[in-house]
């Protein structure tokens, strides 16, 4: 702009105008960066908004920060179809982790749904004693969960998963086939917390984070949570169907450890034991 004998340089900032569907309609001009940034946030549809302030050109910020802002802006503005396509290009281990998440949630949530009734009905203990026993188990779960989070940083996801699943198989075997209070206490207060609490503190989501990029991580985590909730719902349906349709099963005493009467609830515990064995095989071979 020419003013008498002086020249002044005016910077004009161009920014796009979006339609309600998220398409760019035209370019608008703002006289300064602040007005441009505020106008963009107000004009961009909610599905396309970037919830942070972009670093202005030639600012005092470092080049690294500017590059991170550009990458974050790109990751926030990709479409749903593009996100799914990028998710499908993840390595094979990501699918394995999601499958393990599904199986792990099925057996853990399924046990939680029936544990109190299972303890009181199958072992003949009182409600008060069962409440104390499960309360102690909850406190032990917290301790082993903290230990598991430390071990993940020290030895890695795969080793923690294999060790925890091995211990969980022992605990679930005692719980499914044991008939005495000694096996019940051993399963609930040691083997179950050591094996299951270490797996339920987000172990597989740590692996999922390492296998994804900032562009694919949101969808991967969404699928992970959906798989967990779906497995819990299926476990609930399976329990209800087994209670109403399955009858007591009596096994001959000649089979020793496996002998006895298997009620529908105990049969469901055996089903979670089978799921646990499948989980161990998948983790050992493919994780």
N, C-alpha and C positions, 0 to 999 in steps of 0.2 A: 504494500500500500504506500503510495507516494503522498507525503505531507510536507509542503514547502521544500526545504532543502534536504530533508532527512528521509531515509528509507527504513521502514520497519517490516520485519518478517512475521507474518501471522500464520500459525500452524492450524490446519483444518484436519479434524479427525473424522474419518468416514466409518460408518457402522451400518450393518444390514437391518432392514425392517422385515419382520417375520409375519407370516399369515397365521391364523389360528391353527392350521394344520402343521405348522413348523417349517414352511417353505419360505425362502428368501424372496421378498417381493421387490424391494428397491433399496438403494443406498441413501442414507441421510448424512447430514453434515452437522458436526458440533464444534463450537469455537474452542473448547478446552476439553481436557481429558475427563475432568470430574463430571461435567454435564453429559459427556458421552457415556460414561460408565453408568450413571444413574438412569439415563434414558434407556439404555440397553436392558437393564434389569426390569424396568417397567414395561417394555414393549415386547420382550421375548415371552412366548407362551410358557406355562409352567413345566411342560414336558421337556423343554429345550434349555431352561435356565441353568446357568452355572452359578453356584452359590458361593462365590468368592470374587474378590476384586482382582482383576488382571493387572499386572505391572505395566505402567505406561511406558511408551517408547522413550529411550534415552534417559531412563530413571537412574537413580543412584544404586539400585539393586544390582547384585552380581549377575553375570551371564548365566550361572548355574541356576539361580532362583528364577530367572526369566524363562529358562528352558523347562524347568519343572512346572511353571505356571502354564506354559504352552501345552505340555504333555497332559496335565490335569484337565485343561480345557478340552482337548481332543477326546480324552476318555469319557468326559461327562456328556459330550454331545453326539456320541454314536447312537445309531438307531437300534431298536430292539432286534431286528433281523440280523444286523451286522454283529451284534453282541452274541447272538445264538451261533452264528457261523464261526466266530472266533472261539466260542466255547467248545464247539465240536472239533476244533483243531488242537485241543489240549492233548497232552501225551496220554498213553493208555493207563498210566498209573492213576490219573485223576478219576477215571471210571471205576477203577478198583477201590479207591478210597471212598467214593460215594456208595458203592455196594457194601463195603464194610460198615459204613455209617448206618446204612439201612438195617443190616442184620444185627449190628450191635444194639441199636435202639429197640429192635423188636424183642430181643431177649431181656434187656434191662427193664424197659417199660412194662413188658408183659409180666415180669416177676413182681414189680411194684404193685400192679393191679390186684394180685391175688395173695401176696405174701402174708398179710395178717390172717386172712381166713385159712390159708394153708397151714400156718404154724399152729393155730388154735384147734383146727379140726383134725389134722393128720397126726399131731403129736399129743393132743389132749391136754395142753397147758391152758392156764387161765388167761383171761384178757389182760389182767394186771401184769402178770409175768411177761406176756407177749409184748405189751407196751414198753416195759423196761428193757427187754431184750432188743427190740427194734430201735429204741432210743439210743442205747449204747452203740448199736450198729451204725446209726447215723453219725455219731461223733467219730467213730473209727473211720468211716468213709471220708470225712473231712481231712483227717490226718493223712490217709493214703492218697487222697487227691492232691494235697500239697506236695507230698513226696514224689508223686508221678510227674507233676509239672517240672520239678527240678531234674528228674531223671531224663526227661525229654531233651532238655538242653545239654545234658552231659553225654548221653549215649545215642540219642536219635529216636525218631518215631518208630522205625521198624523193630528195633530191639525191645523197646518198651512194650510194643504191641504183642510181640511173640511171648515175652515173659508173662505179661498180664493175662493173655489168653490161656497160657498153660496153667497158671494158678487158678484161673476162673473155671477151667474144665474140672479140676479137682473139686473145687467148692460146689459147682453145680451137680457133679456126680453124687457127692454126699447128700446134697439137698434133694435130689430126685430119687435116689435109691436107698438112702439111709432111713432107719426106722427108730433110732434112739435119740435121746436128748443130747448125748455127747456129740454125735455127728451133726446135729442141728446147730449147736453152739459153735463148733469148729467151723462149719460152713458160713454162718452168719457173721461171726466176729473176727475171722482171720482170712479165710480163702476168698469169700465174696468181696469184702472191702479191698483186699490186695489186688484181686483180679478185675473187679468191675469198676471201682472208684477211679482207678488209674486210666480206664478206658472212657469214662463218662465225663472227664474234665476237659473235653475239647481236643483230645489227642489227634483225631483224624482231621480236624479243621486246621491244625498246625501243618499237617502234611499237605492239605489242600491249598493253603496259602503259599507254600513253597512251590507248588506245581502250577500256579496261575500267575498272570500278569495283572497290573492295575486295570487293564481293559476287560479282562474276563473274570476277575475275582468277584465282583458283585453278583453276577449271575451264578457263579459256581457256589457261593455261599448260600444264595437263595435256594438252589437245588438241594444243597445239603440239608438245610432246615426243613424243606418240603419232604425230603426222604425220611427224616427223623419223625416228623409228624405223621406221615403216611404209615410208617411201620408201627407207630404206637396205636393208630386207629385200627390197623389190621389185627394187631395183637388183642385189642379190646373185643373186636368182632369174633375172633377165634375163640376167646374165652367164653363168650356168651353162647356161641354155637356148640361148643363142646359140653358146656353145662346142660344144655337142653337136649342134645341129640346123642351124646356119647354115654354109654353105660359103664358101670364098674367092670374092670378087667382083673381077673384073678390068674396069677401065674403059678405054675406048679412049684412046689417046694424043692424039687430036685435041682432047680437052677440056682439055689443058694442065695447069692446076693440079690438077684433079680426077682426072687419069689415074693409073693404077697399080693394084696389087693391094691389095684391102681384105680383110684377115683378119677373123675374127669379133671379135677384140678391138678392132681399128681401127673396125669397124662399130659397136661399142658406143660408142666415143669419138664417132663421128659422131652417134649417137643422143643422147648428152648435149649435143652442140652444138645439136641441134634443140630439146631441152628448154630450153637456155639462151636461144635466140631467143624461144621462147614466154614464158619468164619475163620477158624484157626488154619484150615487147609488153604483158604484163599490168601490169607495174610502171609503165610509161610512161603507159598509158591510164587506169588505175584506182587507183593508189596515191596 
